[in-house]
Amino acid sequence: MGLFRNCGIARPRFLGTLWHDVSRSTDCAEAALFLTPEESGDAPVVKFFVYGPVTTDRTIRACYDVVFRNRFRSEPRIEVALWVGKDEGAAQAWARAAEIAKTIATQVADNPVLRAVRRFADLHDHCDANCLGEQEAFLDSCGWTGHDDATDQAALAASTEVLNDAQDIVDYWLRTRQE
C-alpha cells in the first residue's frame, strides 16, 4: 500500500500506478489522474483527496473527496465536486470511473472529429460513444456474456453507475476545454 509523501497518510490500494502523488500539505493526501496525455498544469485531471488515517490502521476510516478540474494547476480553472464520503467501495468505484474516463478522453483527443464535440451525448452523432475507451472491457469484467440475459442484466446493473460516472467526467472535460 505505502504512504503518500509529505503527510504520512496511507495510500489506498485502488489508487494504482496511473494516479500521481501530488500531495503538498501534511493534513491531506492528494492523487491526480491526468485525463489526457499532456501532464502539465493546463491538463484536465481528476483529483482524489484522502483525509486520514495517518497510519495503516484500517480501523480508522478515511474520508475521500473526488474532484474534476479542467486544469491541474493553472488559473482560471473550473472545479466540480464529484463525490465526498467515507465508503471505500464507493471511493474505489470513483477511481475506476476516472480511469475509464481517461481512456475515453485519450481516444477522443486523438480523433479530430470527436475532439470538436462539446458534450458526451453529442459523441453519439459520430460513433457509439458507449464503446469508447475501456467501457466494454469494464462491462465484460462485470460478467457480460452477450448471450445470457440474466447474467448480462446483472453485469449491466453492476457496471452502470461506474460507467455513468466515467461518462460524466468526460462530459465535464468536453464542456470546459479551452481549445
N, C-alpha and C positions, 0 to 999 in steps of 0.2 A: 504494500500500500504506500508507504512513505509519507513524508510530511511536505507541506507547502513551505517554500522559503519565506524568510522574514517573520513568520507568525507561529510556526510550530503546530499548525492545525493539520490533523490527519487528512490526507488526500483520499477521497472515495475511490474505490476500485473502478467504478463505472466511468470515471473521467480518464479515459485511455490516452494513448500517445498523441492523438490529434489535438488534445487540449494543452495549451501552453500555460505554464505557471507564470502569471503576471502580477503576483502579489506585491504590493508596495507598502502595506501597513502591517502592524502587529496584531490588530484586533479582528482582521477579516482576511480570508484567503480568496484569491481571485484566479480563475482559469478562463482562458479565452479560446474560442474556436473561430478561426477566420473562415468566412463563408466562400471567399474567392481565393485564387492562387496568390494574389498580392497580399502580403502580410506586413502592412505598414500602418501608420497612424490614420490613413484615409480609408483603410479597408473595413468592410462591414464585418461585425462579429456578433456572436452570442457569448455573453459573459455569464459565468457561474460564480456566485459569491457563496462562500461557505463560512458560516459563523460557528466556531467550536465544533467538536470538542478539541481542546488543546492537547489532548493525549489520544492515544489509540484505544482508550477505554470505550467500548461500544455501548456501555450502559448509559452514557451521556449522549443524548441525541443532538445531532447537528441541525442547524436551520439553513435553508438554502434560498437564494434569490436567483432567478434566471431572467436575464435582460437582453433584449436585442438592441444593438447600437448600429446605426448606419455608418458610423466612423469610429474606429477603435479609440483614437486619442484626439484627433483633430477637432477643432471647433469651426463653425457651429455643427452640432450633431443632434440627431433625433434619437431618443431613448424610449423604449417601450418595455414596461414590466410584463413579462410573460407568465411568471408563476413565482409564488413565495410559499414556503411550507417546510414541515419537518418530516414528511413522509419520504423515506429513502427510495421506495419503489417509484413514487411519482417523480422524484428528482432524477432517478435513473432513466425513466421514460422521456423526460425533457432532454436529457443529454443525448439519448438515441435520436430523438426528433431533430435536434440540432445537427447531428452527424449526417442524417439523411438529407436535411436541408442543404448542407454543404455540397453533397453530391449533385443535388438538383441545380443549385446555383452555379456550380462549376460547368455543368452541361449547358445551362442557359447562356452563361458568359462566353462559352466557346462557339455559339451559334449566332451569326449576325441577325438573322430573322427573329429569333427568340429574345435576343438582347434588347430589341426595340420595344418589347412588351412591358407594360407598367403594372399589370395585376396578374396574379396567378391564374385567375379564372380565364383571362384572355389568352393564356398559353394554349388552351384547348382549341383556339381558332387555327393553330399551326401544327399541333401534334397531340398525341394522347398524353397530356400533362401528368396523368396518374402513373405513367410508366417511366418518367424521367428519374435519373439518379438511381438510388438503391431501393426505391419504393417496392418494386416487385420482389426483390430479394428479401426484403424485410417481411413482406406478406408470406413468402414461402417459408421463412424461418418461424412464422407463427402457425404453420401447419397447412397452408393452402395446398390442395392437391389438383384442383381443376376438374375433378371427376366425381367427388363425393360431396353432395350438397350439404349434409350435416357437418362434416369436417370443415368444409370451406366457409360455412356460415360462422362457425366457431373461430376460424382464423381471421375472418373479417372483423368479428367482434373484438378480438384480441389486438388487432392492428390499427383499427380505425382512429382511435384517439391519438396515437403517436404519429400516424401519417397526416392527420388533420393539423396537428401541431407543427409538423415539418412544413406543410404547405403554407401555414400562417406565417412562419418565419420567412419563407421565400417571398410571400406576398409583401411583408414589411420591407424586405430588401428591395423588391422591384419598385414599390411606391416611393421609396426615399432615396433612390440612387441620384447621384449628382451628375450623370452623363449628359 
